[in-house]
Amino acid sequence: MGETGLSRTAVTQVIRMLEAGDAVASAGVDRATRRPAATRVSLHPGLGFAAAVHVDHTAMHVSLVDPTVPCALSAMLPLDTSTIERPASPR
């Protein structure tokens, strides 16, 4: 939530969708928080690779994750918006 900028409700909804698709598996309970214990989840180890792509006005961010290893591969590609044709303004 702090790292993603998503609300607690949004994170819960995304986790529920991932659980429904068997994309995540339980990874234990986090009791080290000041709040009630939280269930940890991880990518399901049988999935193979997962990819995430985020495109905004300035860059494209791509992350590849292998659930069997602890680190992900991420890259960011700045976008050259100077060559994009803008639609004509309505009159």
N, C-alpha and C positions, 0 to 999 in steps of 0.2 A: 504494500500500500504506500509506504513512504518512498520506496524505490520506483514504483510504477506510476504513482499519481492517481491510482484508481481508488475508489471508495471501498470500504469493507463489504458493502452489499455487492458491488460489481465483482470483486474478487471471489466472493462466495458463489455468485452465479456462474462465473467462468469455471471454477473448480467443479461445480455440480455438472456442468456440460461435459467437462473432461472425464469425470467419473462415469457418467452415463455412456460415454463412448469407450470405456475401458482404456483411456489414454494415460491415466495416472493410477498409482498404487499407493497404499498407505506406507508411510516411512516412519512410523512411531508417533510419539506424543512429545511436544515441547512443553516442559514444565518450568522452564527458566524465565518465562515472561511474568510480568507483574499482573497480567490479566489472567483469566481462567486458562487452564491448559489448552493448548492448540494442537490439533492433529496436523502432522506434517504429511505432505504428499510428494511423490517424485514421479517422473515420467515412468510409465510401465516399461520394465526392462526388455520385454519381448517386442517392442514396437520397431526397433531399428532407429533410424535417424528421424529427427523432427526438425522442421524449418519454420522460422518466423520471418516475415518480411513486413517492414513498416516504411511507408513512403509519405513524406510530408513535402512542404514547399521548397525545402532547401537540400534534402538528402534522402537517400534510400539506405535503410539499415537492414542487414540480413544476419540472422543467427542460425547456426546449425548445431544441434544437440544430439549427442549419442548418450542415451540413458545409462550405459554401462561404464562410462568414464566421468570423472567429476568436473571437467571443464568443457566449455562450449567454444566454438569458433564463431567470432563475430567480425563483421566488416561494415564500414560506412562508406558510401560513395556520394560525394557532393553532386548535386544536380546543377547543370548550367541552365538556368532559367532565361538567360538572355536570348536563346534561340527559339523559345516557345512563342507561337503566334497567339496573340490575345484576341478573343472575340470582339467584334465591333460593339461599341456602347449603344444601347437602345436610344432612339431619338425621342 
